[in-house]
């Protein structure tokens, strides 16, 4: 939601801004549905709609609309090939994307704040030539509809050095970061400015301490084998977008063997990513965090169109 927070700050400063939002993408396209960026009247911007010459051109168009005081909403289809007779993006990756270009001024602050407030649960905004409206069945046909669902949330169970590094990486990926630990006055918790929230809990009550949904991501990186096991026994039956646990091959095998003896089958544990992370020969805590983040991206984006063969 960094783009919409940028819009809020800009409009609260009585400055104008323009939102660029990818409505749809097909094939090999650098900008995917839901990508967004915003630019203010001073030329400051955040976000991306895919980069390259296409982004430069559309960003200049957005800035020009601000300069001219043109507050009409615009839908631009972009084809990433040289064969299409019009709307060529300047890229040659062969896909296509459709981008909404939406100017904002101070009177639009309320709709931006509404988007931020409701985005976790999902919100639909109809785009008309000169206005935005919360979508409902009684409205006339819009130019386009923004479908915004910002439910990227990660629960990191363990606030030590890996938990701190992973918080920093996932925050950069625009996740809400919730960190839990069972130790008071932990220096890495105190240093963790990337976390949305931190909680000191009893790991025996992990499930009760979490507010979660099936779309959430969970990572277990607690301080010991014992606490990892306590946490996993509470969470393995829950539905999450992704759940993983850190540990060596030997540790994971021993823990899973113990759980099997306690009546938990291999089938029930099959969805647990353990050892966690993509094997990139990680050595430092930040490298471990990058390997975990890479696996989370791989699993959560699996099945989405890429334009590639894998």
KEPAKE-541788 format. One record per residue: residue in one letter; x negated, y negated, z negated of N, C-alpha, C, O in turn. Coordinates in steps of 0.02 Angstrom, whole numbers, padded with zeros to 5 digits, always signed. Atoms other than C-alpha are relative to their C-alpha. Layout:
BEGIN
AXYZXYZXYZXYZ;...
//
This chain:
BEGIN
X-00040+00061+00000+00000+00000+00000-00042-00064+00000-00016-00118-00013;X+00044+00059+00002-00151-00116+00012+00024-00054+00049+00018-00114+00036;X-00024+00048-00049-00077-00196+00168+00057-00043-00028+00058-00104-00018;X-00058+00037+00026+00085-00244+00080-00018-00041-00061+00012-00094-00073;X+00025+00042+00055-00006-00305-00075-00035-00061+00027-00029-00116-00001;X+00031+00057-00034-00109-00415+00041+00053-00050+00024+00045-00110+00015;X-00054+00044-00023+00052-00483+00117+00031-00038-00059+00044-00097-00054;X-00029+00033+00060+00122-00518-00057-00044-00057-00023-00019-00113-00035;X+00046+00051+00024-00032-00614-00111-00002-00060+00048-00005-00117+00026;X+00002+00053-00050-00035-00712+00052+00063-00043-00003+00059-00105-00003;X-00063+00037+00001+00150-00760+00046+00008-00039-00065+00037-00093-00065;X-00003+00037+00064+00135-00809-00139-00044-00062+00002-00035-00108-00038;X+00044+00058-00009-00002-00930-00083+00028-00049+00051-00006-00095+00072;X-00034+00043-00050+00123-01010+00039-00037+00000+00067-00039-00051+00102;X+00032-00007-00065+00025-00946+00188+00039+00051+00041+00075+00094+00015;X-00034-00046-00045+00090-00854+00339-00045+00060+00015-00106+00056+00009;X+00038-00060-00016+00038-00678+00390+00039+00042+00050+00099+00031+00061;X-00033-00045-00047+00076-00544+00518-00019+00072-00017-00077+00088-00031;X+00009-00071+00011+00098-00357+00491-00003+00035+00067+00038+00022+00111;X+00003-00045-00057+00045-00231+00623+00010+00070-00027-00027+00092-00071;X-00019-00064+00029+00124-00061+00593+00010+00051+00056+00048+00039+00103;X-00006-00052-00051+00107+00100+00695+00065+00038-00012+00073+00074-00062;X-00066-00032+00005+00284+00163+00724-00002+00072+00021+00034+00114-00007;X+00002-00067-00027+00239+00318+00822-00066+00010+00035-00096-00037+00060;X+00061-00016-00037+00089+00406+00896+00008+00069+00031+00043+00112+00005;X-00003-00065-00034+00067+00549+01019-00070+00017+00025-00110-00026+00041;X+00063-00024-00027-00080+00656+01072-00060-00027-00037-00058-00038-00097;X+00063+00024+00030-00257+00595+01042+00002-00075-00005-00016-00111+00041;X-00007+00071+00012-00225+00425+00968-00036-00019-00064-00026+00014-00116;X+00037+00018+00061-00340+00336+00843+00045-00028-00054+00028-00023-00114;X-00047+00026+00049-00192+00253+00759+00059+00047-00008+00093+00062+00041;X-00054-00048+00013-00068+00372+00677+00061-00036-00029+00056-00091-00056;X-00061+00027+00029+00111+00342+00624-00011-00018-00073-00035+00023-00112;X+00009+00024+00068+00109+00239+00465-00062-00041-00011-00068-00074-00063;X+00058+00044+00006-00059+00155+00495+00023-00072+00002+00071-00089+00037;X-00021+00070+00000-00047-00030+00458-00058-00046-00015-00108-00025-00045;X+00047+00052+00018-00146-00190+00446+00038-00066-00003+00092-00073+00025;X-00031+00066+00005-00106-00370+00403-00054-00053+00006-00110-00044-00016;X+00046+00055-00008-00188-00534+00449+00034-00064-00022+00093-00075-00009;X-00029+00063+00022-00162-00705+00370-00019-00057+00047-00057-00047+00094;X+00011+00056-00045-00167-00877+00449-00072-00024+00002-00091-00061+00047;X+00071+00017+00000-00351-00896+00402-00043+00052+00035-00104+00044+00041;X+00036-00053-00035-00398-00739+00497-00024+00057-00045-00056+00103-00020;X+00018-00055+00045-00425-00630+00342+00047+00059+00013+00107+00048+00026;X-00044-00057-00012-00359-00453+00365-00022+00061-00040-00079+00065-00063;X+00013-00065+00032-00347-00281+00285+00033+00054+00042+00080+00040+00080;X-00031-00057-00033-00306-00108+00352-00025+00011+00070-00072-00022+00093;X+00018-00016-00069-00318-00034+00526+00060+00031+00035+00102+00063+00004;X-00049-00035-00041-00206+00023+00668-00035+00046+00049-00005+00070+00097;X+00036-00048-00042-00342+00130+00746-00067-00023+00024-00108+00017+00045;X+00066+00026-00018-00487+00015+00786-00009-00010+00075+00038-00004+00114;X+00018+00008-00070-00576-00018+00949+00028-00063+00032+00053-00107-00003;X-00021+00059-00037-00532-00143+01084+00075-00012-00007+00098-00069-00006;X-00073+00007+00010-00345-00107+01060+00015-00041-00062+00055-00088-00060;X-00012+00035+00062-00351-00166+00880-00022-00073+00006+00013-00118-00019;X+00023+00069-00009-00452-00321+00928+00052-00041+00038+00068-00097+00019;X-00049+00036-00041-00324-00369+01061+00064-00014-00038+00091-00070-00035;X-00063+00009+00036-00171-00342+00952-00010-00045-00061+00036-00082-00079;X+00015+00045+00056-00254-00431+00805+00000-00072+00025+00026-00116-00009;X+00001+00068-00028-00285-00582+00916+00071-00022+00018+00088-00081+00009;X-00070+00017-00015-00103-00575+00974+00037-00019-00063+00075-00067-00064;X-00032+00015+00064-00046-00571+00793-00021-00069-00027+00021-00107-00051;X+00025+00066+00023-00156-00721+00748+00028-00056+00042+00042-00111+00017;X-00027+00051-00045-00093-00815+00900+00073-00014-00017+00095-00071-00012;X-00070+00010+00019+00088-00787+00845+00004-00045-00062+00049-00087-00067;X+00001+00043+00059+00046-00864+00676-00015-00072+00019+00020-00118-00003;X+00021+00068-00020-00040-01013+00757+00056-00037+00035+00064-00097+00026;X-00054+00032-00039+00108-01046+00873+00065-00005-00040+00113-00036-00017;X-00062+00000+00038+00237-01021+00735+00054+00043+00032+00113+00029+00026;X-00046-00046-00033+00315-00880+00835+00018+00056-00048-00024+00099-00063;X-00021-00049+00050+00415-00776+00711+00046+00054+00028+00083+00086-00009;X-00038-00055-00031+00495-00657+00835-00040+00065-00008-00100+00067+00004;X+00031-00065+00007+00459-00474+00799-00011+00031+00069+00030+00022+00114;X+00020-00026-00066+00375-00380+00941-00020+00073-00007-00053+00093-00055;X+00019-00070-00002+00357-00196+00986-00045+00010+00061-00026-00006+00117;X+00049-00009-00054+00203-00149+01089-00017+00074+00006-00041+00105-00041;X+00022-00068-00014+00176+00021+01168-00070-00003+00030-00083-00045+00073;X+00069+00000-00023-00007+00062+01199-00018+00069+00026-00012+00119-00010;X+00021-00063-00031-00070+00197+01318-00076+00002+00003-00107-00045+00027;X+00073-00005+00004-00247+00258+01292-00028+00036+00061-00063+00087+00055;X+00029-00027-00061-00289+00294+01474+00003-00054+00054+00040-00103+00048;X+00005+00049-00054-00330+00200+01633+00050+00013+00056+00056-00027+00103;X-00047-00018-00054-00197+00287+01739+00068-00033-00009+00104-00043+00040;X-00066+00030+00010-00044+00207+01657+00002-00069+00032-00044-00108+00024;X-00003+00063-00036+00015+00059+01762+00002-00062-00044-00017-00116-00022;X-00003+00058+00044+00043-00055+01612-00009+00022-00073-00010+00082-00089;X+00009-00012+00072+00017-00071+01424-00060+00044-00015-00058+00085-00061;X+00062-00036+00015-00159+00000+01432-00032-00030-00062-00038-00091-00068;X+00030+00025+00062-00243-00011+01263-00073-00020+00008-00100-00056-00034;X+00072+00010-00008-00420-00017+01332-00039+00060-00024-00100+00064-00014;X+00032-00062+00022-00457+00153+01253+00012+00055+00051+00056+00050+00093;X-00007-00054-00050-00478+00315+01349+00008+00068-00034-00012+00119-00006;X-00006-00063+00037-00435+00447+01218+00061+00040+00019+00071+00095-00007;X-00054-00036-00035-00278+00497+01318+00068+00001-00034+00117+00019-00002;X-00065+00000+00033-00141+00479+01187+00036-00067+00008+00022-00105+00054;X-00036+00063+00000-00022+00336+01150+00025-00016-00070+00031+00028-00112;X-00029+00021+00063+00047+00236+01005+00043-00061+00010+00033-00100+00057;X-00045+00057-00003+00184+00109+00974-00010-00041-00064-00008-00014-00119;X+00017+00043+00056+00147-00040+00862+00052-00056-00006+00068-00090+00043;X-00044+00057+00015+00267-00163+00780-00044-00057-00024-00088-00048-00066;X+00036+00060+00020+00199-00340+00762+00052-00047-00032+00095-00074+00002;X-00054+00032+00039+00298-00428+00625-00028-00059-00039-00064-00050-00088;X+00023+00059+00037+00264-00607+00569+00038-00010-00065+00097+00007-00069;X-00031+00014+00065+00300-00658+00388-00016-00071-00021-00070-00097-00007;X+00012+00064+00035+00320-00823+00297+00027+00006-00070+00054+00058-00088;X-00015-00006+00071+00356-00864+00116+00071+00025-00015+00081+00057-00067;X-00069-00023+00012+00544-00831+00132+00007+00075+00004+00058+00103-00017;X-00003-00073-00008+00503-00649+00172-00032+00037-00059-00039+00098-00057;X+00034-00032+00057+00418-00617+00004+00043+00055-00032+00016+00107-00051;X-00043-00048+00034+00569-00526-00067+00001+00068+00036-00001+00120+00002;X-00002-00063-00036+00575-00394+00071-00065+00038-00008-00066+00099-00011;X+00066-00032+00010+00388-00361+00051-00003+00032-00070-00025+00089-00077;X+00000-00026+00068+00408-00339-00137+00047+00060-00007+00033+00107-00045;X-00047-00056+00000+00557-00223-00107-00033+00062+00030-00024+00117+00005;X+00036-00056-00031+00450-00115+00008-00048+00031-00049-00050+00092-00056;X+00048-00025+00049+00315-00100-00125+00035+00039-00055+00012+00092-00076;X-00037-00030+00056+00442-00059-00260+00029+00068+00019+00029+00114-00023;X-00037-00061-00020+00532+00077-00160-00041+00048+00041-00016+00102+00060;X+00039-00041-00047+00390+00149-00057-00016+00069-00027-00023+00116+00012;X+00017-00065+00029+00350+00290-00178+00054+00051+00015+00040+00109+00029;X-00056-00044-00015+00523+00364-00153+00017+00002+00074+00052+00048+00097;X-00014+00004-00071+00530+00313+00030+00051-00055+00015+00101-00062-00020;X-00045+00055-00018+00612+00164+00115-00001-00008+00076-00052+00003+00108;X-00006+00012-00072+00675+00125+00292+00020-00073+00010+00068-00097-00019;X-00012+00071-00015+00669-00053+00360+00015-00007+00074-00027+00011+00116;X-00017+00013-00069+00759-00100+00520-00031-00066+00023-00028-00117-00012;X+00033+00058-00029+00665-00222+00631+00044-00029+00056+00058+00005+00105;X-00036+00036-00052+00766-00349+00730-00044-00055+00028-00100-00066+00002;X+00044+00049-00033+00701-00488+00841-00025-00053-00049-00083-00073-00046;X+00020+00055+00044+00700-00619+00702+00008+00015-00074+00003-00030-00115;X-00009-00016+00071+00729-00524+00540-00013+00073-00014-00014+00114+00032;X+00005-00069+00024+00703-00366+00438+00058+00012-00048+00079-00032-00085;X-00054-00018+00046+00842-00275+00346-00011+00070-00027-00038+00113+00007;X-00003-00068+00026+00853-00127+00230+00047+00041+00043+00104+00020+00054;X-00040-00039-00047+00919+00010+00344+00062+00029-00032+00059+00056-00088;X-00061-00036+00019+01098+00069+00328+00041+00014+00063+00027-00013+00116;X-00038-00025-00058+01227+00149+00442+00042-00054+00034+00061-00046+00092;X-00046+00050-00028+01330-00009+00469-00035-00053+00042-00002-00097+00069;X+00036+00052-00037+01193-00110+00555-00003+00014+00075+00001+00072+00096;X+00010-00010-00072+01174-00138+00741-00067+00034+00014-00110+00037-00029;X+00061-00035-00019+01038-00044+00835-00060-00047-00004-00059-00100+00028;X+00059+00043+00007+00867-00116+00787-00050+00009+00057-00044+00056+00096;X+00055-00010-00046+00713-00141+00893-00040+00062-00019-00063+00100+00023;X+00037-00057+00027+00628-00013+00781+00016+00007-00074+00047-00037-00103;X-00009-00011+00072+00631+00060+00606-00066+00019-00032-00100+00066-00009;X+00060-00018+00039+00486+00062+00484+00021+00053-00051+00067+00042-00090;X-00012-00052+00050+00486+00224+00385-00061+00004-00045-00113+00031-00025;X+00057+00008+00045+00375+00194+00235+00009+00046-00059+00057+00040-00097;X-00002-00045+00057+00339+00331+00110-00071+00006-00028-00112+00044-00003;X+00066+00002+00029+00189+00296+00001-00001+00042-00064+00004+00017-00120;X-00001-00045+00058+00182+00448-00110-00066+00037-00005-00067+00097-00017;X+00065-00030+00006-00004+00480-00111-00023-00007-00073-00044-00061-00094;X+00016+00003+00072-00038+00524-00292-00041+00061-00019-00024+00118+00000;X+00043-00054+00022-00176+00628-00370-00007+00000-00075-00017-00052-00106;X+00010-00010+00072-00186+00697-00546-00069+00033-00009-00079+00089+00015;X+00067-00026+00012-00367+00723-00600-00005+00021-00073-00005-00021-00118;X+00001-00027+00067-00377+00836-00752-00072+00011-00021-00101+00064-00010;X+00070+00002+00018-00547+00794-00822-00028-00068+00018-00031-00086+00077;X+00022+00069-00012-00618+00619-00842-00074-00010-00002-00098-00066-00012;X+00073+00005+00003-00804+00659-00838-00029-00030+00064+00005-00067+00100;X+00036+00031-00056-00931+00615-00703+00032+00017+00067+00037-00027+00110;X-00033-00018-00063-00844+00712-00563+00068-00035+00004+00087-00060+00057;X-00064+00034+00001-00675+00642-00616-00007-00074+00017+00036-00102+00051;X+00013+00071-00015-00747+00466-00609-00015-00010+00074+00014-00053+00106;X+00018+00006-00071-00826+00491-00437+00060+00014+00045+00071-00021+00094;X-00058-00017-00040-00668+00573-00369+00052-00056-00003+00086-00071+00046;X-00045+00057+00007-00563+00429-00437-00019-00055+00049+00024-00085+00081;X+00024+00054-00044-00670+00306-00339+00013+00016+00073+00034-00027+00111;X-00011-00020-00070-00659+00405-00177+00074-00001+00017+00094-00027+00070;X-00072-00005-00016-00471+00438-00187+00034-00068-00003+00083-00080+00033;X-00027+00068+00000-00436+00256-00231-00013-00033+00067+00029-00070+00092;X+00016+00028-00067-00523+00206-00069+00046+00029+00053+00058-00004+00104;X-00047-00031-00047-00404+00327+00019+00072-00020-00015+00119+00010+00012;X-00065+00030+00015-00258+00227-00054+00045+00047-00040+00106+00047-00032;X-00038-00043+00045-00205+00358-00182+00012-00036-00066-00030-00075-00089;X-00008+00014+00071-00128+00322-00350-00039+00053-00037-00030+00113-00026;X+00045-00047+00035-00256+00400-00467+00019+00003-00074+00013-00047-00110;X-00018-00010+00070-00198+00472-00634-00051+00048-00030-00057+00105-00008;X+00054-00039+00031-00338+00537-00746+00020+00020-00070+00047-00020-00108;X-00016-00027+00066-00317+00647-00900-00063+00031-00030-00101+00063+00005;X+00054-00034+00034-00443+00703-01029+00020+00011-00073+00067-00021-00098;X-00016-00014+00069-00443+00773-01205-00051-00028-00049-00052-00011-00108;X+00053+00028+00042-00591+00673-01269+00009-00075-00009+00019-00112+00039;X-00005+00072+00016-00580+00504-01356-00066-00034+00015-00120-00004+00011;X+00059+00042-00008-00701+00363-01317-00050+00027+00051-00111+00021+00041;X+00044-00028-00052-00770+00448-01161-00024-00057+00045+00016-00096+00072;X+00028+00058-00037-00888+00327-01071+00024-00001+00073+00036-00054+00100;X-00022-00001-00070-00836+00386-00897+00073-00019+00008+00093-00043+00061;X-00069+00025-00001-00654+00352-00940-00001-00075-00005+00036-00109+00031;X+00004+00072+00009-00700+00178-00999-00026-00035+00062-00008-00093+00075;X+00029+00029-00062-00798+00148-00837+00048+00005+00059+00036-00026+00111;X-00041-00018-00058-00656+00210-00727+00051-00055+00016+00108-00053-00007;X-00045+00054-00021-00582+00052-00651+00040+00019+00063+00085-00018+00083;X-00035-00022-00061-00524+00150-00497+00066+00035-00017+00110+00039+00026;X-00060-00037+00019-00391+00247-00594+00059-00047-00008+00053-00102-00035;X-00063+00036+00012-00211+00187-00591+00018+00004-00074+00042-00044-00103;X-00012-00008+00072-00193+00258-00766-00046+00054-00027-00067+00098+00010;X+00038-00052+00034-00291+00361-00892+00037+00019-00063+00066-00024-00097;X-00034-00024+00060-00220+00469-01031-00045+00048-00038-00077+00092-00008;X+00033-00049+00043-00300+00558-01177+00054+00047-00025+00101+00025-00059;X-00053-00048+00015-00200+00717-01201-00029+00063-00031-00090+00073-00031;X+00018-00068+00019-00205+00890-01277+00013+00043+00061+00070+00047+00084;X-00009-00039-00061-00234+01005-01128+00049+00059-00009+00072+00087+00041;X-00053-00050+00011-00116+01131-01209+00069-00028+00019+00116+00010+00029;X-00064+00032-00017+00021+01005-01167-00006-00037+00067+00026-00088+00078;X+00012+00033-00064-00038+00963-00991+00064-00014+00039+00076-00070+00062;X-00060+00007-00040+00127+00993-00905+00047-00054-00027+00077-00091+00011;X-00044+00050+00031+00223+00885-01029-00028-00070+00009+00010-00119+00010;X+00031+00066-00006+00098+00743-01007+00004-00028+00071-00008-00088+00082;X-00001+00021-00070+00119+00737-00817+00071-00015+00024+00118+00021+00008;X-00061+00013-00039+00257+00655-00716-00021+00011+00072-00063-00026+00098;X+00027-00020-00065+00239+00735-00545+00056+00020+00047+00114+00028+00027;X-00047-00023-00051+00323+00786-00383-00035+00052+00043-00096+00058+00039;X+00032-00050-00044+00293+00925-00254-00047-00031+00052-00085+00005+00084;X+00044+00033-00048+00204+00795-00145-00066-00019-00030-00110-00045+00005;X+00061+00021+00035+00068+00766-00275-00058+00048+00011-00049+00106+00030;X+00062-00038-00002-00112+00825-00273-00027+00007-00071-00024-00040-00110;X+00027-00014+00067-00192+00905-00427-00070+00029+00006-00082+00075+00045;X+00069-00024+00001-00377+00930-00461-00019+00014-00073-00012-00030-00116;X+00020-00020+00068-00442+01024-00615-00076-00001-00003-00110+00040+00027;X+00073+00009+00008-00618+00966-00664-00014-00015-00074-00050-00062-00090;X+00008+00013+00071-00611+00978-00853-00070+00021-00023-00111+00044+00017;X+00068-00007+00025-00761+00997-00965-00022+00071-00013-00082+00083-00023;X+00020-00068+00018-00758+01185-00995+00043+00053+00034+00098+00039+00057;X-00036-00058-00025-00705+01356-00935+00065+00009-00039+00117+00023-00010;X-00059-00011+00043-00585+01367-01082+00056-00048+00018+00113-00027+00025;X-00053+00048-00015-00492+01206-01042+00025+00007+00072+00084-00004+00085;X-00023-00013-00068-00488+01245-00856+00053+00055+00000+00104+00049+00034;X-00047-00056+00003-00400+01408-00897+00066-00021-00032+00119-00003-00008;X-00060+00024+00034-00279+01324-01017+00043-00042+00049+00104-00034+00051;X-00036+00043-00047-00232+01196-00883+00031+00042+00057+00090+00035+00072;X-00024-00038-00058-00218+01320-00739+00059+00044-00018+00105+00052+00023;X-00055-00043+00020-00104+01437-00836+00066-00037-00004+00119-00008+00003;X-00061+00040+00002+00019+01294-00854+00023-00023+00069+00082-00035+00079;X-00016+00033-00063+00011+01231-00675+00007+00046+00061+00034+00025+00112;X+00003-00040-00061-00009+01380-00558+00068+00014+00030+00073+00027+00090;X-00067-00014-00027+00180+01407-00541+00034-00062+00029+00084-00057+00063;X-00032+00062-00023+00217+01224-00503-00014-00012+00074-00063+00013+00102;X+00007+00016-00071+00241+01158-00327-00038-00066+00007-00015-00118-00017;X+00038+00061-00015+00108+01034-00271-00021+00002+00074-00025+00056+00104;X+00026+00003-00069+00048+00976-00101-00068+00035+00003-00083+00068+00053;X+00067-00030+00003-00126+01032-00153-00019+00008-00074-00005-00037-00114;X+00028-00009+00067-00205+01105-00311-00065+00037+00006-00070+00088+00041;X+00066-00031-00003-00387+01148-00336-00036-00004-00066-00019-00045-00109;X+00037-00003+00063-00510+01190-00474-00075+00007+00015-00095+00047+00057;X+00072-00002-00009-00697+01160-00485-00031+00059-00038-00006+00079-00090;X+00036-00053+00034-00818+01299-00530-00042+00041+00048-00031+00039+00108;X+00042-00044-00041-00949+01420-00468+00041+00061+00021+00094+00075-00006;X-00033-00062-00022-00901+01579-00375+00007+00048-00058+00060+00080-00067;X-00001-00047+00056-00945+01680-00530+00053-00020-00051+00090+00022-00075;X-00049+00024+00049-00841+01571-00646+00071+00013+00024+00114+00037-00013;X-00068-00008-00027-00689+01575-00531+00021+00073-00001+00077+00090-00019;X-00017-00072-00001-00697+01764-00511+00016+00024-00071+00065+00060-00081;X-00012-00022+00068-00711+01791-00698+00067-00026-00027+00104+00010-00059;X-00063+00029+00025-00567+01672-00735+00060+00034+00032+00109+00049-00002;X-00056-00032-00034-00454+01749-00603+00009+00072-00022+00065+00097-00027;X-00005-00069+00025-00497+01924-00664+00035+00001-00068+00076+00045-00081;X-00032+00004+00065-00446+01873-00840+00075-00013+00007+00116+00018-00027;X-00071+00016-00010-00283+01799-00778+00038+00060+00028+00096+00071+00011;X-00033-00060-00028-00245+01957-00680+00014+00050-00055+00068+00081-00057;X-00010-00045+00057-00268+02060-00838+00057-00024-00045+00088+00015-00080;X-00053+00029+00041-00146+01941-00923+00067+00000+00036+00117-00026+00011;X-00064-00008-00035-00013+01979-00792+00013-00048+00057+00067-00049+00085;X-00008+00047-00056-00042+01844-00661-00033+00031+00061-00092+00047+00060;X+00025-00036-00059-00062+01920-00488-00043-00045+00044-00041-00106+00040;X+00040+00037-00049-00185+01871-00351+00045-00040+00046+00028-00096+00067;X-00048+00035-00044-00034+01823-00245+00022-00066-00031+00029-00116+00004;X-00022+00061+00035+00020+01696-00376-00055-00053-00003-00041-00112-00013;X+00057+00047+00004-00154+01618-00375-00028-00017+00069-00075-00055+00075;X+00028+00006-00068-00181+01624-00186-00002-00072+00025-00044-00089+00066;X-00003+00068-00024-00134+01442-00161-00049-00047-00036-00055-00105-00017;X+00047+00041+00037-00265+01379-00285-00065-00004+00040-00094+00047+00057;X+00064+00009-00035-00417+01305-00196-00055+00003-00052-00066-00044-00090;X+00052-00010+00050-00559+01374-00299-00052+00050+00027-00033+00104+00050;X+00027+00065+00021-00702+01342-00294+00025-00056+00046+00035-00046+00106;X-00028+00057-00035-00638+01172-00242-00051-00031+00047-00111-00028+00036;X+00043+00041-00044-00706+01070-00097-00023+00036+00062-00023+00097+00066;X+00029-00026-00062-00778+01092+00076-00075+00014-00013-00108-00027-00045;X+00070-00016+00014-00950+01178+00072-00049-00043+00040-00066-00027+00097;X+00047+00046-00033-01067+01034+00115-00066-00004-00039-00104-00052-00033;X+00061-00002+00041-01208+01084-00004-00004-00060-00046-00057-00092-00051;X-00003+00057+00044-01154+00951-00128-00049+00008-00058-00057+00062-00086;X+00046+00000+00056-01283+00904-00259+00020-00052-00053+00021-00037-00112;X-00018+00054+00047-01229+00738-00337+00075+00001-00013+00114+00032+00023;X-00072+00003+00015-01062+00701-00418+00038-00034+00056+00095-00014+00071;X-00035+00033-00055-01017+00583-00276+00006+00046+00060+00057+00046+00094;X-00004-00048-00055-01058+00717-00147+00054+00053-00015+00091+00073+00030;X-00053-00046+00019-00947+00838-00244+00068-00032+00012+00114+00000+00038;X-00064+00036-00009-00808+00707-00243+00017-00005+00074+00076+00003+00093;X-00012+00005-00072-00828+00684-00054+00023+00068+00027+00068+00071+00069;X-00020-00066-00024-00816+00873-00027+00071+00017-00021+00109+00048+00017;X-00069-00012+00023-00657+00881-00132+00049-00042+00041+00101-00018+00063;X-00044+00044-00038-00581+00731-00043+00008+00025+00072+00063+00022+00100;X-00004-00027-00068-00623+00809+00126+00048+00059+00004+00086+00064+00052;X-00046-00057+00000-00531+00968+00080+00073-00022-00010+00118+00005+00021;X-00067+00027+00010-00381+00870+00017+00028-00029+00065+00085-00017+00083;X-00021+00029-00065-00374+00774+00182+00017+00056+00049+00068+00053+00083;X-00011-00056-00046-00389+00936+00281+00066+00035-00014+00104+00048+00032;X-00060-00037+00017-00249+01023+00186+00063-00042+00006+00115-00016+00028;X-00060+00041-00003-00128+00877+00176+00016-00022+00071+00074-00035+00087;X-00012+00020-00070-00150+00832+00360+00009+00060+00046+00024+00052+00105;X-00006-00060-00042-00144+01011+00421+00069+00004+00032+00120-00004-00001;X-00064-00004-00036-00010+01030+00554+00022-00065+00032+00067-00065+00073;X-00016+00063-00033-00004+00846+00600-00032-00003+00068-00084+00028+00079;X+00029+00003-00068-00035+00804+00784-00067-00036-00002-00074-00089-00032;X+00067+00030-00003-00218+00768+00819-00025-00012+00070-00071-00051+00081;X+00026+00004-00068-00240+00787+01005-00062+00044+00010-00093+00043+00063;X+00057-00045-00004-00378+00914+00967+00023+00072-00004+00081+00086-00018;X-00018-00071-00003-00384+01102+00980+00002+00033-00068+00026+00090-00073;X-00001-00032+00066-00406+01134+00793+00055-00028-00044+00062-00006-00101;
//
